Amino acid sequence: GKVYAAEFMLDGSPEVLTGGADRSIRVWDVSNGRNLKTFSCRWDGTKLLTNSRDNSLQLVDTRMLDPTTHHTVLGQYKSPAYTCGFNWSKASITPDGQFIAAGSSSGSVLIWDAITTGVWRENKDTHTGAVVGCTWSPTGHMLASCDKNGCLVLWK
């Protein structure tokens, strides 16, 4: 099926993670193109941040992932201001695991406290279109967001 998102593992391993139209997350070996696992990872290799069409984000412990059983959800993040309008919207977590950012189809960028799961900040009226991607800098001190109209915003 179609792939809507991809992320390299940050530990230097030759693996890339993809999210697709079939709602699966897969781990691929880039050296030979083989599908190693069907599910996923982000940041330190022990946690996965998912962005769902039910307008929520979940932080999942990947050490407990098994494609045939349920997984351990470390936190669920919702807000009335957050709607995921695209299958390929990208959310992001800071390298230290303290904050989660995601863009809404309304053009808002929301930042959640990863521990308390509460909205820490909502940035409105900057984007003119649906926000389709957010990513934190390696230090976590800057956030970049982009919208469907091609506008990129850098947040400090």
WOZIFEN-V546243 format. One line per field, one symbol per residue. ss: DSSP state (H for helix, E for strand, L for the rest). phi: phi as a letter, one per 40 degrees, with the letter a starting at -180 (. if undefined). Layout:
BEGIN
ss->???
phi->???
END
This chain:
BEGIN
ss->LLEEEEEELLLLLLEEEEEELLLLEEEEELLLLLEEEELLLELLLLEEEEEELLLEEEEEEHHHLLLLLLLEEEEEELLLLLLLLLLLLELEELLLLLEEEEELLLLLEEEEELLLLLEEEEELLLLLLLEEEEEELLLLLLEEEEELLLLEEEEL
phi->.cbbaaaccccgccbbbbbbccgbbbbbcccbgcccabiaaagbgbbbbbbbccgbbbbbcccbcacbbcbcccabbbadcbbccbcbcbcabcdcgcbbbacbcchcbbbbccccgcccabbbgbccbdcbabaccdcgcbbbbbbccgcbbbbb
END
